[in-house]
Amino acid sequence: MGGTCENCTYYTYDDDYESYVCDINMDEDEYVRLMSDSHYRCPYYRNGDEYAVVRKQG
């Protein structure tokens, strides 16, 4: 588990904030832990690269 937010499926552009945001509804404790502990891996991370599986098959 884990990875960088920039290539996560849930890292989406929000027109209201005019920036990228995490689109997961996590509670405050999860968010604080994620932001404060550099070794904590996000349990919601999903690779946003649709073609990763195809490249592995080739």
C-alpha positions in Angstrom: 0.0 0.0 0.0 1.0 3.6 -0.4 2.5 5.7 -3.1 2.5 9.3 -4.0 -0.7 11.3 -4.2 0.2 12.6 -7.6 -0.4 9.2 -9.2 -3.3 8.2 -7.0 -6.8 7.6 -8.5 -8.3 9.8 -5.8 -6.1 12.8 -6.4 -8.4 14.9 -8.5 -8.6 18.5 -9.6 -11.2 20.6 -7.7 -12.5 23.6 -9.7 -13.7 25.3 -6.5 -10.2 25.2 -4.9 -8.4 25.5 -8.3 -6.0 22.8 -7.2 -5.6 19.1 -6.8 -7.1 17.5 -3.7 -7.6 14.0 -2.2 -11.1 12.9 -3.0 -11.3 10.4 -0.1 -13.6 11.2 2.9 -11.3 10.3 5.8 -11.7 11.3 9.4 -9.6 13.9 11.1 -7.4 11.3 12.9 -6.5 9.5 9.7 -5.7 12.8 8.0 -3.5 14.0 10.9 -1.6 10.7 10.9 -1.1 10.7 7.2 0.2 14.3 7.3 2.5 13.9 10.3 4.0 10.4 9.9 6.2 10.1 6.9 6.3 6.3 7.2 2.5 5.9 7.3 1.1 4.6 4.0 -2.2 5.7 2.8 -4.7 2.8 3.0 -6.8 4.3 0.3 -4.1 4.6 -2.4 -5.0 3.2 -5.8 -2.7 3.6 -8.7 -4.3 5.9 -11.2 -2.3 4.6 -14.2 -4.9 2.7 -16.2 -2.2 1.1 -18.4 0.0 -0.3 -15.7 -1.6 -3.8 -15.9 -1.4 -3.8 -19.7 2.4 -3.0 -19.6 3.0 -5.9 -17.2 1.2 -8.3 -19.5 3.5 -7.3 -22.5 
